[in-house]
Amino acid sequence: MKFILFFLLTLFFSTNTYSSNLNIYSLGIYDVKFDGSEDKQTTDFRYDRRFDNTLFDIGPEEDNFFFLKPFVGFEYTGDSAYYFLTGIYLEDNLGQLLDGKENNLIFTPSFGVGYYDDGSGKELGNEIQFRTNLEISYVLKNDNRIGLSFSHISNANIGDKNPGVEVISFSYQIPY
């Protein structure tokens, strides 16, 4: 309950400082399956902090899509599972990517690795888990964003079993 209260207070009372770094607050569905086997679905709360520091520049300077940037994150589910992770992300304006004209849609793929504890929820087969995430967000007039993301968490077959989970999330993103 304290986590939910913290989430809501930060969401509604944070200030915008017009910076490229982002605090991402997400609420989603954990263990989404498209085959009808949703026996372990629960709520997923996620916080990511994205930094605008470029780690690797692997493309032309005018195309920021190839700038790998760091993030740290934390996820907590309704089944008391939690996941601490760190990773890299790319960010590009979707309009510029598709037709060369900037718009308010931002495409952000990311990859992370971290420590996972399954609590009383679904056992993922190892404490080390990897998360891949695809996100599309919309930049609001105040530079905050709303986004929709699809994530996959699994141990990449380094554990005894690797059931993996998918997460669909809605996010509110606040620059700091």
VENHU-V963570 format. One line per field, one symbol per residue. ss: DSSP state (H for helix, E for strand, L for the rest). psi: psi as a letter, one per 40 degrees, with the letter a starting at -180 (. if undefined). burial: b if it has 9 or more other ideal C-beta (glycine too) atoms within 8 Angstrom, else e. Layout:
ss=???
psi=???
burial=???
This chain:
ss=LHHHHHHHHHHHHLLLLLLLLEEEEEEEEELLLLLLLLLLLEEEEEEEEEEEEEEEELLLLLLHHHEEEEEEEEEEELLLLEEEEEEEELLEEHHHHHHLLLLLEEEEEEEEEEEEELLLLLLLLLLEEEEEEEEEEEELLLLLEEEEEEEEEELLLLLLLLLLEEEEEEEEEEEL
psi=ddddddddddddeiihefieiihhhihahhfhieeeffeeiiihhihihhiehhdhhfaidegedehhiiiiihihieeeiihhiiaiiihihdddddeehiaehhhgiihiiahhhebeahheeidhiihihhihihhideeiiiihihihhieffeidigdiiihhihihhhi.
burial=eeeeeebeebbeebebeeeebbbbbbbbbbbbbeeeeeebbbbbbbbbbbeeeeeeeeeeeeeebbbbbbbebbbbbebbbbbebbbbbbbbbbbbeeeeeeeebbbbbbbbbbbbebbebbebbbebbbbbbbbbbbbbeebbbbbbbbbbbbbeeebeebbbbbbbbbbbbbbe
